[in-house]
Amino acid sequence: MPDHATETASSPGAPPAPPPGTPLALQAGRPRIAVIGTSNSVAAGGWARVVQQAVEVVEASNLSLGFCSSDLFAFRREAMDFAALDLCLVDFACNDGTLLASHSHAQRQVEAALRAMVSETTRQGCLPVLMILPVNSFRPDGGRIAALYRAVAEKFALPFFDGYAFLNRLCATPEMEGVALFKDNMHLDNPVSVQLGRMVVELLPGLAARRDLAAPLRRSTGFRYRYFPAGPAIRRGFTRLRRETALIGVDLVEIQSETAADFRLPNGYEATGLVADFGHSHTLLTASGTRSVRLHVASKHDGAPPEKMVLGIWPMPRPVPEMGGFIRLTIGRGRNWDVTTDHSVKPVGEEEAPRLALAGLVARERQAELPWRALLPGALDLCALVPEARFAMARAALRGGR
């Protein structure tokens, strides 16, 4: 991965306690935390719920949403005040990793989105924690995606919790034989996720207190990401409606015919992600600016009841730069595309009307200087800080529930 940072973070390892007089946001009370991730962070019985329920230790909110790439951070950006947060727990690695493995995403795009996240958080004193949650088929070390996330941690002096190392340590003794680890390829079994969450939450107060808020601003090149809702960006008189779930509500532009629409983007921006209600979308979408991409927008959730929404964020296979302040979105049929959002769903049939329930686009603008702070002296491997006795407790709890 190319190194554009102008300063190099110090070597990894547990940093010493801050010296007297070091400015700290956390002088007393619980650290303020936001969790932003995908379906592993949404699960009612999972790790993020453990963090939220640890009210005596932390004050946590959860802005997670399933079926999303790392463009979720830009989509949720306006809902977060990082100056009022001590830590942000970021869980995108599972979806980023499977998208990379299926050639639906690019490593440079993932790295750029993480770089933008680091800038948005650290320059306001909020320390991001990279949650590298495991995918079963990527074990034992997480392959490309875990290596990418670890490299970002090294480059920007970030803490990370390595879910692959967690499973390797958890299963290091024969007593774990036969204990279920995953619900499916991408989701930890709830009891295992709970044990991971308990280990994480024990580390958070000390981690928040390690931040050096007097750290100087450093400079990197990169991109600034923004979310552009479809309502203001599309002038044509398509149906406009609002759908809500327990997690989120959004305004949608619903297109239900073979047609095209111009989506306004400021000069210099390029679209990186499609935000749509996949419960009411099935089309071959061509996004055209100074380049074009074709995306088969499909999902097994298509055909949901009118009131139900399946909101997701899918990355463009390549960024699409605006042309003349617009991106042309063509909704149609076809059997040839660059990427499909669901290999099991066939193309739109001749008897069907193509349809797209569009929330908006995530887009980015290149920045010559992207400010960030090294809030820690170096990258910090959180799983390595968990004592073996804590893993023994986890094994006993999981065996008891077998």
N, C-alpha and C positions, 0 to 999 in steps of 0.2 A: 504494500500500500504506500503511495507516495507521501512523503513527509513535507507538508507545507508550513508546519509550525516554525516560528522564528526562534523559539527557545526550546531546549530539550528538558523534559521532566527528569528529575533525579531517579536513581535506581529504586526498584520496588522494595516493599517491605513495610512492616508496621512502623509508622512514624512515632517518635517519642511524644510524651505529653507536651502540650504547648507551654512555653516558658511564661513566668509571671508577666502580666501586662499585655499579653496577646489579646487583641480585641476579639470577642466572641459574641455572637448574637444570643447564644444559649447561656445566659448567666444563671438562670434558675428556671425550673419548670420543665415541661415535656417538649422535646423537639417537634417541630411542625413539619409534617410529611405529606407529600402527594404521591400516590401510586398511579402511574399511567402505563397501561399495558394492554394486552389482548386477552384472549379467552381464558388463559390460565389465571389471569388476575381478576376475572369476572366471577369465577366459580364460587358459589355460596359456601362451599366447604374447603376452600383452597387457601393458599399461603397469604394472599392479600387480605382476606377476611380476618386471618389471625392478627395481622398488623393493625387493621382497623379496630379490632376488639381489645387490643392491648392498651386500654385507655389510661391505665395507671402509669404507663411507660412513655407513650407517644400520643400525639394528636394527629390523626391521619384522615385524609380524604382520598377517595378513589374515583379517578376519571377514566377508567379503562373501558374498552369497547372491543368486542370480538371481531374477527374477520378483517383485520387491518394490518397494513405494513407500518414501517417506521414513519410514514407520512402522517400517522395519527397524531404525532407530537404537534405538528403545525396546525392540524385541525382543532386540537384542544387548547392551543396556545393562549387564546383570548380568555379562557376560563381560569387561567392560573396567574397568580401574582407571586413571582419568584422572590421578590424582596420580602415577602411575608412567609417564606418557606425556608426551612433549614436543609431538608433533603428531598430529593425527587427520585423515587424508585422506578426505573425504566425497564419495561419488559416487552421488547420487540423481537428478540433473537429467534424465537421459534418460527414466527411467520416469515421474517426476513430470510431465515435459513432455508425453509422449504421453497420459497420463491426463487432463491438463488439456485437451489438444486434442480428446479424444473425449468431453468433458463427463462423465468418470467420476470426477473429482476437483475440488476447489475451491481457488482460489488462497489463500484465507485459511487453509485447512487445511494446505497446504504450508508457508506462512510460519510458522504456529504450531509445526509440527514442527521447523522449522529453528531457531526462536527457543529452543525447549526444548533442542535440541542445543547451541546456543551457551552456554546457562546451565550445562548439565551439564559441559561441557569447560572453558570458560575460568575458571570459579570455582575449578577445581583446578589451574590453570596449564597446561593442555593447549590448544594453539592449533589450532582446526579450519581446514582448508584446503578451500575449496569447489572441487571438481573439476567444472566445467561441461563435461562431455563432450558432443560434438555428436551430434545426430540429423540425418541427411542432408536430410530434408524440411523442417527448420527453418533451413537455411542461407539467407542468409549470416550472420545475426546472432543466431540462436537464439530469436527471437520472445519470447513472453510469459515462458517459463520462464527464459531467460537473463537477461532484464530483472529478474525477481523475485530470482534468485540474486545478481545484481550489487547490487541494492538492499539485500539482507540484508548483503552484504559492506560496503557503505557505512555502514549503520546501526550495525553492530557492530565495525567496524574489523578486518575479516578479510582474509586473503589469498585470492585466487581464481585458478585457472588456467582461462582462457577458451578452450575447445576450438574455438570458432568463429573466434576471432582466430588461433589456431594454424593452422587449415586455410587461412584467408585469406592468412596470411603464407607458409605452406608452398607454396601454389599461385600465388604472386604472379609467378612467371616461367614462360615458355612451356615450359621443359624438363620440367615436371611433367605435361604433357598426355599422357593415356593411362595414367598411373599410377593403379592402383586405390586408392581411399581407404576404402571401406566394404565389409564383407562383406554387409551388408544395411542396411536403413534405420536401424537403431539401434546397429549395432556397427562400430567402426572395423576396417579390415583389420589383421591382426596386425602386419605390418611398420610401418605408420603408427602404431599404438598403441605399439609399442616405441620409436619415435623420440620420441613424446610423453613416455613414461616416462623416457627418458634425460634429456630437458630438465628434467623435474620433479625427478628425484633430485639433479641438480647444484645445485638451489636449496635443498634441504631443510636441510643443516647451517647455512647462513647464516641461514635463516628461523628455525630453532629458537633461534639465538643472539640474535635481535632481540627476543625476548619480554621484556616488563617484568613480572616476577612480583611487583613491589611495587605494581602498579597497583591502585587502590582498587576495591572492589566498587561497581558501579552497580546500579540497580534498573529492572526493566521489568515490565509485567504480561504474563501469558501463561498457559500450561498446563504442568503436570507430567505426563509420559507414563509409563505402566507397561505391562508385558506380564503378562497373567493367563492362565496355562495352564488348559486345559479340564478336566484331571483333577480338581483340587481344587474347581473352580467348578461342576461338574455333578454332582448327587447321584444321578441315575438310573443304573441298572445296565447301561449300554451296554458294548460290547466295548472294552477298553482294551489297547493294544499300543504297541510302540516300533518305529520305523523309523529307519534311519540311512543317510546318504550319506557320501561322502568329505569333505563340508563340515560336516555337522551331524547330530546325532541328536535326535529329539524324541519325547515321549510323546503319543499320539493317543487321542481318543475317537471311535470309529467308529460312526456311526449309519447304518443301512441299511434304513430304513422311513419311511413317511409318518407323522411324529409331531412332537412338540414337547418342548423341554427348557428348563428355567430355568437361566440362567448367572448365578452370583452376582457382583455388582460392588459395591464399597463405595459408600456414599452419596456423591453428588456427582460420581461419575465418569460419563463418556459414552464409548461404544465408537467408535473411529475406524478400526479395521482388522481384517480377518479373516485369521487365520493358519491355513492348511489345507494338507493334502496333495492337490494338484490332480491327482495321478495316480490318486486313488481317490475322487473327488468329482464328483457331477453332481446338482444339485438347484436348485429355486427356494427360496432361503433368505430368510425374512422375519425381521428382527431388530426387536423391538418393546420400547420402554420408554415414555417420555412422548411419543415419536414413533416411527414405523416406517419402515423402508426394505426394499426387495425387491431381492435380488441373485441374478441367474442365475449360479450357480457352475458353471462349465464350462471345459473345456480340451481341446485336441487331445491332451494327454498322458493323459487319462482312459483307464482300462483297462490301466494299467501292471501288470506282474507283482506278485504280493502283496508281495514283498520290496523292490520299488523305490519310492522316494518322490520326488515333485516338490513340494517345499515352496515356498510362495509367500505373499506378504502383499498383500492387495488392500484398498484403502481403502473405507470406507463412503461412499456418495455424499453423505451428510450424517451428522454425529455422532449417535449414538443414546443419549440420556441414560437411565440406569437408572431404574426405577420400583419403589420399595419394596425396593431392594437387589438387583434382578434385571433381566436382559434375557431376554425370551422368544425363543428361537430355534425357528422352525417350519420343518421340512424337508418339502418337498412338491413338487407339480407346478404348472405354470401357464405361460401364454404372455405374461404382462404383468409387466414388471419395471422398476425404475428404472435398473439398470445390468447389463450382462452382462460377464463376464470373458473371453468369447471369442465374437465375433459369428459365427464360422463353425460353431458347435456349436448344434444344434437343441435345443428344450426336451426334458425327460424324457418319454419315450413312455409310453403307457398300459401297455405290457407290461414296463416297467422299474420297478425299485424306486429311488426317490430315495435318494441316499447322500451322506454328508458325513464326511470324515476330518478332524476338527477338532483342531488343536493348541491354539488359544486365541484370545484377543482382545487387541488393543492398545487401551488406553483412556486417557483424560486427565482431569485435575482442574484446574479454574481456580485460578490463584494470583494473589493481589493483588500479591505481590512476587516477581519471578523474578530472582535475583542473577546478575550476569555481570561479567566484567572486560574492559576494552579492553587486550589484551596488546600491541597495536601502536598507534602514534599515529594510524593511519588505514588505510583499505582499501588493499590492495596488489595490483596487477595483475601476476601473476607472468609471464604470457606476454610482457608488455611489457619485462621484464627480460632476456629471452633475446636475446643478440646476433645480428645478422644472419649472422655467420659460422657460428653453430651451425645455423641454418636451411639454409645452403648445404651443410653437412656432411650434414644429413638428406636433402636433395634428392639428393645424390650417392649416398647409401646406397640410397635407394628406387629410383632409376633403375637402379642396378646389379642390383637384384633383380627388375626388370621382366621 
